Amino acid sequence: MAKFVLAGRADCLYYAKAELLADYLQKNLPHFRVHKITQNPDDWEQWLMELCEKNGWKHKRSPIIWRELLDRGGKGLLLGGFNDFMEHAQQYYNFTLDMMTGLMKDIAVENIKTCIEVQKEEEELQSLFNPMHVWVTSASAPTCYSLIPMLANGEIFGLSKEIWLHLLDSSHCKDTLQALVMEAEDLAFPLLRKITMHTLSDDTFLQADFVIVLDDAFPMNDKSPETYIKEFPDQYIQYGTLIDQNANKGVKVVVAGSSYVNLKALVIMSHAPSIDQHNVVALPTQLEFEAKAQIATKLNVKAAEVKDVIVWGNISGIKHLDLHQAKIYNYDSAVWGPPHFSRSLLNVIYDSNWVKKDLTEWSGRWQHRSGMSAAHCVAKVLSCWQEDSTTEEIVSLGVISEGQFKLPEGIVYSLPVQFQNGKWQVYNKTTIPEEAEEKLTLAANELIKEKETVFGVQQDAQIIIEECKEDDVIESEAVISTAISSDAVLPTMENPSDEND
């Protein structure tokens, strides 16, 4: 079957003549098909240049005509302009066409009028369609399956914001993504305006308002961690470059996962120089929520009643679980108060052995995580990050260190933050517990070593211990006097399961 594509400037007389010839052939030949592309004269030259560059053609005039052997969109065989098309019709179909100049002009006038009307209608429709663009990488992961309903039902962005959801993954995951798209469409979420599939290309992250990075991978047995760290950042360098080129300048990037989360966020922000570094964060929230769940079980309360648990350090490596700021609400005790009344967690838990030892055992659940918990953590941070969101709750977040708490600058470090009016701020009304200083120094050095491995830059770690003692000893002693020796540390998982999300 012959399929011809005719493209031309709307006011071009020869394009009008080619149209008439193609219409006649299509009407009289059963296997002849034609597709027409009419361009506004103002857009024609740029459009023609991009078309020829894409297909490796050389053509400078209107119209341009090619023959496709595939469905529309496949690369075709260039015929040329109107004269080439006429010669083809004479040779293969024994047909010639005579047309008066007046008729050609009438068709050209009609073409330009129709082109302007269609363009105006498209602009009006586009003005009504202004969704929030949300991109999700590694979208075939179970986390994305649980996250889509939260994104599309108004739970995160509110009931007035429609979203265009972009699912990004490798071509090998095409079948999984197609099934995911079909199921999301079947559920008919009122706020899900559009959902599309993508593989990595020059247009990735186009118009992105939010980017959710779900990628997770672990070094193979035949590779050392140092070798793996040198190899894996290429993907995130590409992410950062494309975000910098294509995303909206106010884009917010959330990096989730279980492997080298801090480093991934650092690589992305380092290769997206036009994006505010405060808009790229890593998520330790899942560790925080799991700790809250264990504490809630111990105290026989709901996990939602436990607040302000802090995870310091390297989310995927050396870290410290800090309970000094933690509070508990609606606790059944001799002292009661209104719903906003809270008590210090360390004043409620009297079992120091449980805090120092048993609390760390929940980390074994790391091997059995489903996508549901990871999706909930992403949703939590995105909800807090909305412009109309203000909360006094302390949340752990991997953010760029700017010297807070005497920590080294230029690394992504898990710190306590609070969200207000769409922005996070480091919670500076706390101090690093004295017994945790050495561990947090090790975490900082670990992150600096990872950074040096990737970027090849040697940096001196600015350790926190002495200056922190001198500046904050009074406040620190007041807090620590009520605290239990905090060995409640989230242990580094050397061999996490491949099922992690």
Backbone torsions as a table, in degrees:
resi	resn	phi	psi	omega
1	MET	NA	131.2	178.2
2	ALA	-87.9	131.0	176.5
3	LYS	-130.6	120.6	-176.9
4	PHE	-111.9	142.6	175.9
5	VAL	-114.6	124.1	177.6
6	LEU	-109.9	123.1	177.4
7	ALA	-129.0	137.1	-178.8
8	GLY	-164.2	168.6	175.8
9	ARG	-70.9	138.3	-173.2
10	ALA	-59.8	-31.2	-177.0
11	ASP	-96.1	12.1	-176.2
12	CYS	-83.7	124.9	-179.2
13	LEU	-66.9	-36.5	-178.6
14	TYR	-73.7	-28.9	172.5
15	TYR	-65.1	-40.2	176.9
16	ALA	-60.9	-40.4	179.9
17	LYS	-68.1	-39.5	177.9
18	ALA	-64.8	-36.6	176.8
19	GLU	-59.7	-47.4	-178.0
20	LEU	-62.5	-42.1	177.5
21	LEU	-62.9	-44.2	-179.6
22	ALA	-65.5	-40.0	178.6
23	ASP	-62.2	-40.9	-179.7
24	TYR	-65.0	-44.9	-179.7
25	LEU	-63.4	-41.2	-179.8
26	GLN	-65.0	-35.3	-179.8
27	LYS	-71.3	-33.4	-172.6
28	ASN	-104.1	-12.9	179.4
29	LEU	-114.7	121.6	-171.9
30	PRO	-65.4	-27.0	-175.6
31	HIS	-109.4	15.8	179.4
32	PHE	-98.5	126.5	179.5
33	ARG	-127.3	147.2	-178.7
34	VAL	-137.1	143.1	173.7
35	HIS	-126.4	133.1	-174.7
36	LYS	-111.7	140.0	175.8
37	ILE	-127.0	110.6	-179.4
38	THR	-103.2	122.9	-176.4
39	GLN	-109.1	142.3	172.5
40	ASN	-61.0	137.1	-179.1
41	PRO	-54.1	-33.0	-179.5
42	ASP	-68.7	-25.4	-176.6
43	ASP	-101.0	-7.3	-168.5
44	TRP	-61.7	-50.8	-174.0
45	GLU	-61.4	-44.5	179.5
46	GLN	-64.3	-42.4	179.8
47	TRP	-63.2	-44.4	-179.0
48	LEU	-64.6	-40.5	179.5
49	MET	-62.2	-44.9	-179.8
50	GLU	-66.5	-38.6	178.6
51	LEU	-62.4	-47.5	-178.5
52	CYS	-67.1	-37.7	178.7
53	GLU	-64.9	-40.7	-179.9
54	LYS	-64.4	-38.9	-173.8
55	ASN	-101.4	-3.0	-179.6
56	GLY	73.5	31.8	-179.2
57	TRP	-100.8	163.2	172.4
58	LYS	-125.6	111.8	-179.0
59	HIS	-159.7	136.7	-172.3
60	LYS	-125.3	-5.1	-173.7
61	ARG	-123.0	167.1	174.4
62	SER	-100.9	135.2	3.7
63	PRO	-91.4	173.6	169.2
64	ILE	-119.8	133.2	-173.8
65	ILE	-131.8	132.2	176.2
66	TRP	-138.5	160.5	-179.2
67	ARG	-108.2	131.0	179.9
68	GLU	-107.5	135.1	174.9
69	LEU	-99.7	-7.0	177.7
70	LEU	-113.5	-179.9	173.6
71	ASP	-64.6	167.2	-179.4
72	ARG	-52.6	130.9	-179.0
73	GLY	109.7	-21.6	178.0
74	GLY	-74.6	157.5	179.8
75	LYS	-67.2	135.4	-175.6
76	GLY	-114.2	-177.5	179.1
77	LEU	-102.8	116.3	-176.3
78	LEU	-69.4	127.4	172.7
79	LEU	-92.1	-45.2	179.8
80	GLY	130.9	-132.8	-179.5
81	GLY	-102.3	-158.1	-175.9
82	PHE	-63.5	-43.3	-178.3
83	ASN	-61.1	-39.6	178.2
84	ASP	-65.2	-39.1	178.4
85	PHE	-65.5	-40.7	178.8
86	MET	-63.6	-43.7	178.5
87	GLU	-62.0	-39.5	178.0
88	HIS	-62.0	-43.6	179.9
89	ALA	-64.2	-38.1	179.0
90	GLN	-67.8	-42.1	-175.7
91	GLN	-72.3	-44.5	-173.3
92	TYR	-92.8	-29.5	-173.5
93	TYR	-119.9	-0.1	178.0
94	ASN	53.6	48.9	-176.0
95	PHE	-134.0	138.1	173.6
96	THR	-126.8	159.5	-175.7
97	LEU	-134.0	129.6	173.4
98	ASP	-112.0	131.2	-178.8
99	MET	-139.4	135.3	177.6
100	MET	-72.8	147.2	-178.9
101	THR	-60.7	-36.7	-180.0
102	GLY	-61.7	-41.2	178.7
103	LEU	-66.6	-39.1	178.0
104	MET	-61.0	-41.1	179.2
105	LYS	-65.7	-39.8	179.0
106	ASP	-62.0	-42.4	179.4
107	ILE	-66.0	-39.7	179.4
108	ALA	-64.0	-41.5	177.8
109	VAL	-62.8	-43.1	178.7
110	GLU	-63.2	-39.2	179.6
111	ASN	-61.7	-47.4	-177.2
112	ILE	-66.8	-37.0	178.4
113	LYS	-63.8	-46.1	179.0
114	THR	-64.4	-40.7	-179.5
115	CYS	-61.3	-43.3	179.9
116	ILE	-65.5	-40.8	179.6
117	GLU	-64.4	-44.3	-179.9
118	VAL	-64.4	-42.9	179.5
119	GLN	-62.3	-39.8	179.2
120	LYS	-65.5	-41.7	178.0
121	GLU	-63.1	-41.7	179.5
122	GLU	-64.1	-39.4	179.1
123	GLU	-66.3	-39.0	178.2
124	GLU	-65.4	-41.8	178.1
125	LEU	-65.7	-39.8	-179.2
126	GLN	-65.4	-34.3	178.7
127	SER	-66.1	-27.7	177.6
128	LEU	-82.6	-21.0	-176.7
129	PHE	-104.3	90.8	-177.8
130	ASN	-128.4	65.2	-175.6
131	PRO	-79.1	168.0	172.6
132	MET	-85.4	126.8	-177.6
133	HIS	-90.0	117.6	-179.3
134	VAL	-118.9	119.6	179.4
135	TRP	-104.5	137.1	178.1
136	VAL	-126.2	119.8	177.6
137	THR	-87.9	159.0	-174.8
138	SER	48.4	49.8	-171.9
139	ALA	-70.3	-10.1	176.6
140	SER	-80.4	-6.3	179.9
141	ALA	-68.0	149.8	179.2
142	PRO	-56.5	-30.0	179.4
143	THR	-57.8	-41.3	-178.4
144	CYS	-65.3	-37.2	179.4
145	TYR	-59.2	-40.1	178.9
146	SER	-80.4	-24.6	-175.1
147	LEU	-79.4	-33.0	-174.6
148	ILE	-55.6	-48.7	178.6
149	PRO	-58.8	-36.2	179.4
150	MET	-67.2	-36.5	179.5
151	LEU	-71.9	-32.9	-168.8
152	ALA	-97.9	-9.0	-175.8
153	ASN	-103.7	7.7	178.2
154	GLY	89.7	-1.6	-177.5
155	GLU	-64.8	-32.2	-175.2
156	ILE	-99.9	-52.6	-171.8
157	PHE	-98.1	0.9	-179.5
158	GLY	92.7	169.4	-172.6
159	LEU	-88.0	0.9	-177.1
160	SER	-111.2	0.9	-176.0
161	LYS	-113.7	113.9	174.2
162	GLU	-78.5	152.8	-179.9
163	ILE	-127.3	147.9	169.2
164	TRP	-109.1	113.1	-174.5
165	LEU	-96.7	122.9	-179.6
166	HIS	-108.7	117.2	-178.9
167	LEU	-100.4	117.8	-175.3
168	LEU	-112.0	129.3	175.9
169	ASP	-163.7	178.6	179.9
170	SER	-75.1	163.0	-179.3
171	SER	-64.0	-22.5	179.4
172	HIS	-67.7	-19.4	-177.4
173	CYS	-99.8	16.6	-175.3
174	LYS	-58.1	-44.9	-177.9
175	ASP	-63.7	-41.3	178.9
176	THR	-63.5	-43.2	-179.8
177	LEU	-66.9	-39.4	178.6
178	GLN	-61.0	-42.2	178.0
179	ALA	-64.3	-38.5	179.8
180	LEU	-66.0	-42.7	178.9
181	VAL	-63.3	-45.3	-179.2
182	MET	-61.4	-42.3	-179.0
183	GLU	-67.9	-40.6	177.9
184	ALA	-63.1	-40.1	178.2
185	GLU	-67.2	-37.8	179.5
186	ASP	-63.3	-31.8	-178.6
187	LEU	-76.1	-12.5	172.5
188	ALA	52.0	52.3	175.8
189	PHE	-62.9	129.4	-175.6
190	PRO	-65.0	-25.1	-177.4
191	LEU	-98.4	-3.9	179.0
192	LEU	-89.0	93.4	-175.0
193	ARG	-72.8	-36.2	-177.5
194	LYS	-158.9	148.4	176.1
195	ILE	-138.6	127.4	-175.8
196	THR	-133.1	157.2	179.0
197	MET	-105.1	148.1	-178.4
198	HIS	-145.3	150.0	163.0
199	THR	-112.3	163.6	-174.6
200	LEU	-62.9	124.6	-179.4
201	SER	-152.7	-177.7	-179.4
202	ASP	-66.4	-18.8	-179.1
203	ASP	-95.5	2.0	-179.2
204	THR	-59.2	138.7	-179.8
205	PHE	69.6	19.7	179.0
206	LEU	-61.5	127.8	178.5
207	GLN	61.3	20.9	-175.8
208	ALA	-63.1	132.0	171.0
209	ASP	-97.9	-33.6	176.4
210	PHE	-137.2	139.1	173.0
211	VAL	-123.9	123.5	179.8
212	ILE	-112.0	113.0	-176.0
213	VAL	-96.6	111.2	-178.9
214	LEU	-105.8	5.0	-177.1
215	ASP	-57.4	139.6	174.9
216	ASP	-150.7	131.8	177.7
217	ALA	-152.8	156.5	-176.7
218	PHE	-131.2	149.0	-177.9
219	PRO	-62.0	140.2	176.4
220	MET	-70.1	164.3	-177.0
221	ASN	-62.3	-26.1	-177.0
222	ASP	-89.3	7.6	-179.5
223	LYS	-122.2	138.9	175.2
224	SER	-79.1	157.3	177.4
225	PRO	-56.3	-38.0	-179.5
226	GLU	-63.9	-42.1	178.5
227	THR	-64.6	-42.0	-179.3
228	TYR	-65.4	-42.1	-179.6
229	ILE	-61.9	-33.1	178.8
230	LYS	-72.2	-27.9	-174.0
231	GLU	-91.5	-41.7	-168.9
232	PHE	-70.6	-23.6	-175.9
233	PRO	-65.2	-14.5	-177.6
234	ASP	-53.0	-40.9	-179.9
235	GLN	-62.1	-39.8	-175.2
236	TYR	-82.6	-25.4	169.7
237	ILE	-62.4	-43.3	178.6
238	GLN	-66.0	-40.9	176.4
239	TYR	-58.1	-49.2	-177.8
240	GLY	-60.9	-43.2	-179.5
241	THR	-62.9	-43.9	-178.6
242	LEU	-70.9	-36.3	175.6
243	ILE	-62.4	-42.6	-179.8
244	ASP	-63.1	-38.2	-176.9
245	GLN	-79.4	-40.5	-164.6
246	ASN	-110.9	-29.0	-173.4
247	ALA	-77.0	160.8	170.8
248	ASN	-62.6	146.8	-174.5
249	LYS	-67.7	-17.0	175.4
250	GLY	-95.5	15.4	-177.3
251	VAL	-57.5	145.3	176.9
252	LYS	-118.2	129.5	-172.7
253	VAL	-115.3	126.0	179.5
254	VAL	-115.5	121.0	-179.1
255	VAL	-106.1	115.2	-179.9
256	ALA	-111.4	176.9	177.2
257	GLY	126.9	-170.2	-175.9
258	SER	-124.3	-7.7	-176.3
259	SER	-122.7	123.1	174.1
260	TYR	49.7	43.8	-175.1
261	VAL	-65.1	-45.4	179.4
262	ASN	-59.3	-44.3	-176.9
263	LEU	-67.0	-39.3	178.8
264	LYS	-60.5	-45.6	179.4
265	ALA	-61.9	-40.6	-179.6
266	LEU	-64.8	-42.1	-180.0
267	VAL	-64.3	-42.5	179.9
268	ILE	-62.1	-49.9	-177.3
269	MET	-67.2	-29.7	-179.8
270	SER	-69.8	-25.1	-178.8
271	HIS	-106.9	14.9	173.2
272	ALA	-128.9	68.2	-171.6
273	PRO	-64.0	-23.6	-178.8
274	SER	-85.2	-5.6	179.3
275	ILE	-96.5	134.6	177.6
276	ASP	-57.2	126.3	-179.0
277	GLN	-59.8	-25.7	179.0
278	HIS	-71.8	-9.8	-179.7
279	ASN	-94.7	7.3	175.2
280	VAL	-120.6	118.3	-175.5
281	VAL	-133.7	156.8	175.1
282	ALA	-113.4	151.5	-171.5
283	LEU	-107.5	111.1	166.5
284	PRO	-97.1	7.0	-170.9
285	THR	-57.8	-33.3	-178.9
286	GLN	-64.8	-39.0	176.5
287	LEU	-63.1	-41.6	-179.9
288	GLU	-63.2	-45.0	-178.6
289	PHE	-66.3	-37.9	179.7
290	GLU	-66.0	-38.3	176.5
291	ALA	-64.6	-41.9	178.3
292	LYS	-60.7	-38.6	-179.8
293	ALA	-63.7	-40.5	179.0
294	GLN	-68.7	-39.7	178.0
295	ILE	-64.4	-42.0	179.9
296	ALA	-63.0	-39.8	177.5
297	THR	-63.5	-42.0	-179.9
298	LYS	-62.5	-38.5	-175.1
299	LEU	-98.3	0.8	177.9
300	ASN	61.1	46.6	174.8
301	VAL	-130.0	173.0	175.2
302	LYS	-76.7	146.3	-179.4
303	ALA	-60.3	-30.3	179.9
304	ALA	-66.5	-15.8	-179.8
305	GLU	-84.8	-6.0	179.1
306	VAL	-100.3	122.6	-175.3
307	LYS	-126.8	160.8	167.4
308	ASP	63.5	33.6	168.2
309	VAL	-78.4	136.0	-173.7
310	ILE	-116.9	134.8	171.8
311	VAL	-110.5	119.1	178.5
312	TRP	-102.3	150.3	164.7
313	GLY	103.8	-142.9	-176.2
314	ASN	-93.5	112.2	-174.1
315	ILE	-57.3	-36.9	-177.1
316	SER	-101.0	8.6	-177.2
317	GLY	-142.2	-125.0	-178.8
318	ILE	-75.3	124.9	-178.6
319	LYS	-146.9	169.6	-177.0
320	HIS	-138.2	131.7	177.4
321	LEU	-94.1	118.7	-173.3
322	ASP	-111.1	122.2	-179.1
323	LEU	-106.9	6.3	-173.9
324	HIS	-65.8	-31.6	179.4
325	GLN	-96.6	-5.2	-172.8
326	ALA	-65.5	143.1	-179.8
327	LYS	-129.2	158.2	176.2
328	ILE	-130.6	136.9	-178.6
329	TYR	-111.9	153.2	175.6
330	ASN	54.3	39.3	179.3
331	TYR	-85.5	132.5	-177.1
332	ASP	-76.4	99.5	-178.9
333	SER	-149.7	-175.0	-178.0
334	ALA	-69.9	-21.7	-178.9
335	VAL	-106.0	122.0	179.4
336	TRP	-123.5	160.5	179.0
337	GLY	-158.8	-174.6	178.5
338	PRO	-66.8	172.8	-176.3
339	PRO	-55.7	-29.9	-178.3
340	HIS	-84.8	-0.3	-179.4
341	PHE	-77.6	135.2	-179.5
342	SER	-134.1	163.2	175.9
343	ARG	-127.3	151.3	177.5
344	SER	-64.7	131.3	-177.9
345	LEU	-62.2	-40.3	-177.6
346	LEU	-70.2	-17.7	174.9
347	ASN	-84.8	-9.6	-178.1
348	VAL	-102.5	-37.5	179.9
349	ILE	-85.8	115.5	-179.2
350	TYR	-102.2	-6.6	-177.9
351	ASP	-89.6	88.6	-176.6
352	SER	-66.2	-33.2	178.9
353	ASN	-63.4	-37.6	179.4
354	TRP	-65.4	-42.0	-179.9
355	VAL	-64.7	-42.7	-174.5
356	LYS	-76.8	-26.8	-173.2
357	LYS	-123.4	-61.6	-171.1
358	ASP	-64.7	-32.6	-178.5
359	LEU	-61.8	-28.0	-179.5
360	THR	-73.8	-16.8	-175.4
361	GLU	-70.8	-21.3	178.5
362	TRP	-61.3	-18.8	-178.1
363	SER	-66.0	-17.7	175.7
364	GLY	-62.7	-22.2	178.1
365	ARG	-68.3	-13.4	177.3
366	TRP	-50.8	-34.0	-176.5
367	GLN	-71.3	-15.7	-171.0
368	HIS	-122.0	20.2	-178.6
369	ARG	-64.9	141.6	170.2
370	SER	-102.0	173.6	178.8
371	GLY	-70.2	-16.1	-175.2
372	MET	-64.0	-45.4	-177.2
373	SER	-69.3	-40.2	178.6
374	ALA	-64.6	-40.6	178.6
375	ALA	-63.1	-40.2	179.5
376	HIS	-62.9	-38.1	-179.8
377	CYS	-68.0	-41.2	176.1
378	VAL	-61.2	-45.6	-178.9
379	ALA	-61.5	-38.7	180.0
380	LYS	-59.9	-48.6	-178.1
381	VAL	-67.9	-41.6	178.7
382	LEU	-62.9	-38.3	178.5
383	SER	-63.7	-43.0	179.2
384	CYS	-66.5	-23.9	-171.6
385	TRP	-89.9	9.8	178.5
386	GLN	-80.7	151.7	-175.2
387	GLU	-61.0	-31.4	-177.5
388	ASP	-95.4	13.1	-177.0
389	SER	-101.5	127.5	174.2
390	THR	-136.6	126.0	-178.9
391	THR	-143.3	145.7	177.7
392	GLU	-90.7	-2.2	-178.9
393	GLU	-67.3	140.5	176.0
394	ILE	-87.9	129.7	-179.6
395	VAL	-123.4	141.1	175.1
396	SER	-82.5	136.8	-176.8
397	LEU	-151.2	135.4	174.4
398	GLY	-79.3	109.4	-174.5
399	VAL	-131.2	164.8	179.1
400	ILE	-67.2	128.0	-179.6
401	SER	-79.0	131.6	179.4
402	GLU	-121.1	28.5	177.8
403	GLY	93.4	5.1	177.8
404	GLN	-62.8	146.6	178.5
405	PHE	56.6	25.7	179.4
406	LYS	62.4	25.4	177.2
407	LEU	-84.2	155.6	178.0
408	PRO	-60.8	145.9	177.6
409	GLU	-85.0	158.8	170.4
410	GLY	83.0	14.1	172.8
411	ILE	-122.8	156.4	174.2
412	VAL	-89.2	119.5	-171.2
413	TYR	-130.9	138.2	178.6
414	SER	-74.6	120.1	-175.9
415	LEU	-133.5	160.9	173.5
416	PRO	-76.8	132.9	178.8
417	VAL	-135.3	163.7	170.8
418	GLN	-128.5	144.3	179.4
419	PHE	-101.0	133.9	175.5
420	GLN	-144.7	122.9	175.2
421	ASN	52.8	46.4	174.6
422	GLY	80.7	8.9	178.9
423	LYS	-134.6	149.3	175.0
424	TRP	-102.4	151.0	175.0
425	GLN	-134.8	138.6	177.9
426	VAL	-63.0	132.3	179.6
427	TYR	-78.5	105.1	-173.4
428	ASN	-100.3	12.0	179.0
429	LYS	-92.3	21.0	177.2
430	THR	-129.9	170.6	175.6
431	THR	-129.9	161.4	175.3
432	ILE	-75.8	125.0	178.7
433	PRO	-55.9	138.5	-175.5
434	GLU	-57.3	-40.2	-177.9
435	GLU	-71.3	-12.0	-178.9
436	ALA	-100.2	-5.0	-173.7
437	GLU	-60.2	-43.3	-178.6
438	GLU	-64.2	-41.8	-179.6
439	LYS	-64.6	-40.6	-179.1
440	LEU	-71.9	-28.8	172.8
441	THR	-64.8	-43.7	177.6
442	LEU	-62.7	-38.6	177.9
443	ALA	-63.2	-43.4	179.1
444	ALA	-62.6	-43.9	179.1
445	ASN	-64.6	-36.6	177.2
446	GLU	-61.9	-43.9	-179.9
447	LEU	-68.5	-37.2	177.2
448	ILE	-64.5	-39.7	178.4
449	LYS	-64.4	-42.0	176.8
450	GLU	-60.9	-43.3	-179.8
451	LYS	-63.4	-43.1	179.8
452	GLU	-63.6	-37.2	-179.9
453	THR	-63.3	-38.6	-178.1
454	VAL	-80.7	-48.1	-171.8
455	PHE	-93.7	-12.6	179.1
456	GLY	67.7	27.5	-178.7
457	VAL	-116.7	125.7	178.2
458	GLN	-84.3	130.0	179.8
459	GLN	-131.5	148.7	176.8
460	ASP	-88.7	125.7	177.8
461	ALA	-72.3	128.9	176.5
462	GLN	-93.9	97.0	-171.8
463	ILE	-77.3	152.4	-166.6
464	ILE	-96.0	-13.7	-158.9
465	ILE	-63.1	-59.1	-171.7
466	GLU	-65.8	-47.8	-178.0
467	GLU	-64.3	-36.7	179.7
468	CYS	-64.0	-38.7	179.7
469	LYS	-65.4	-44.2	-176.5
470	GLU	-66.1	-40.8	-173.8
471	ASP	-82.0	-34.2	-167.2
472	ASP	-120.6	12.1	-172.0
473	VAL	-62.0	-36.6	-176.9
474	ILE	-65.0	-52.3	-179.3
475	GLU	-66.5	-36.8	-178.4
476	SER	-64.0	-41.9	-179.6
477	GLU	-64.3	-36.6	-179.9
478	ALA	-63.9	-37.1	-180.0
479	VAL	-77.1	-44.2	-173.6
480	ILE	-69.5	-24.3	-178.0
481	SER	-60.8	-25.1	179.3
482	THR	-102.1	1.9	-171.9
483	ALA	-97.1	160.1	173.7
484	ILE	-94.9	143.8	180.0
485	SER	-52.0	117.5	-166.3
486	SER	-91.6	85.8	168.7
487	ASP	-98.0	13.8	-179.7
488	ALA	-76.3	79.2	-172.7
489	VAL	-110.7	140.8	176.6
490	LEU	-79.8	113.0	-173.8
491	PRO	-71.0	148.6	176.7
492	THR	-69.0	132.4	178.9
493	MET	-93.5	112.2	-175.5
494	GLU	-78.9	-31.1	-177.4
495	ASN	-132.3	68.2	179.6
496	PRO	-65.6	156.3	-177.1
497	SER	-70.1	151.8	176.1
498	ASP	-69.5	-8.1	-179.2
499	GLU	-86.9	-0.7	-178.3
500	ASN	-62.4	151.1	176.3
501	ASP	-117.7	NA	NA
